[in-house]
C-alpha cells in the first residue's frame, strides 16, 4: 500500500516536471525568436538601415532635463497583440503604451480605452 502511494506520488511529480519543462521550452523558443529579431535589427542598424541609436536625439536647449526621470521610451511589446515591433511601426498612445498601427486601429474600432492601462485615450492625442 505504501509502495503504491509512493509510486503514484512519483508519477504525479514526474508529470508536473514534464509540464514545467514544456513551459520552459516554450519560453526558450520565444527568447530565441526575440534574439534573432534583435540580431537582425542590429545588423540592419550597422548598415545604416532601420532604427539608429546614434546620434542621440537632441533635447531642446530650453528644456529642463530631470535625470531622475528618463527622457526616453523603453520599447516593449505591443499592448494589443503582445508581439515585438519590427519596421519602425510603433504608435505611442496618450497613456504612453505602444501599439502597432493595425493593432491600435482594431482596438480603437472597438473601444477608446488602452488595453493595458484601461485609461481612455486623450481626445487631442491623435
N, C-alpha and C positions, 0 to 999 in steps of 0.2 A: 504494500500500500504506500509506504513511504517512498519507495523507488519509483512508483507510478507518478506520484506528486512531483518528485524531483525531475523526472523526465518531461512532464507537462510544463513545468516551470522553465526548464532549459529550452524547450521548443518555443515557448512564448517569448523568452528573451532573444532567441535566435531570430524570430520574426520581427521583433522590434529593431534589432540590429540591422536586419536586411532593409527595413523601411528607412532607417536613419542613413544607411549607406546610399540608398537610391536618392534620397533628398540631397545629400552632399554631392552626388554625381551630377544631378540637375543643376545645382548651384555652380559647380565647376564648369559645366558647359556654358552657362550664362557668362561667367567671368572670362572664359576663353574667347567667346564671341566679342565681349567688350574689349578685350585686349587686342584682338585682331582689328577691330574697328578703330581703336585708338592708334594702333600702329600705322594703319592706312592713312589716317588723318595726319599723323606726324610726318610720314613720308611725303604727303601732299604739301604740307607746310614747308618742308625742306626745299621743295621745288617751286616755292612761292605761289602755290595754289591754295585755295580754301582759306581757313582761319589762320590768323597770324597773331602771335603774342608779342611781336616786336615790329615797329616801335610801339611802345606803350601809349595808351590814349593820353592826350594832353588834357589836364584839368584847367578850366578857365582860371586865369590869374586872380580874379576877384573872388573865387570860390573859397569858402572856408573848408579845409580838409580836416576831418576828425579821424585821427589814426586809430582810434579805438573802435570805430565803425568803418568797415571796409567800403571802398568806393568801387567795388567790382561785384559781379554776379557770379556765383558758383553755378555752373550749368549742370543740372540734374536731369533726370528722365522726364519725359512728357507727363503732365498731370492727367492726361486722358487715357493714353494707350500704354504708358509706362515703358516706352521704348526710347532709345537714345536718339540724339539729333545727328544728322549726317550732312546735309548740304547747306549749312547756314540757315536752315528753315526753322528759326526759333521766333516765337512771339512771346514777349513778356507782358503779362496782364497787369492791371492796376493793383492787384494784391501781391505782385512780384513772383508769381509762379509762371512756369514756362510750358508752352504747348507747341505742337506742330500746327501750321496754319489750317490744315484739313481737320485735325482733331478739335481745334478751337471752334471752327465753323460748325462741326457737329454738336459740340457742347452748347454753343450759343443758340443753335436751332431749337434745342430742347428747353434750355433754361439759361438764365443770365447770371448764374452763380458759378463760382470756381468749384471744381470737383474736389479740391484738396482743402482749401480754407473755408469753404461754404459761404464766402462773402460774395455779395453782389458786385459785379463789375461796375466801376465808376462810370457814370454816363458820359463824361468827357474823355474817357480813356481812349476810345477808338478814334 
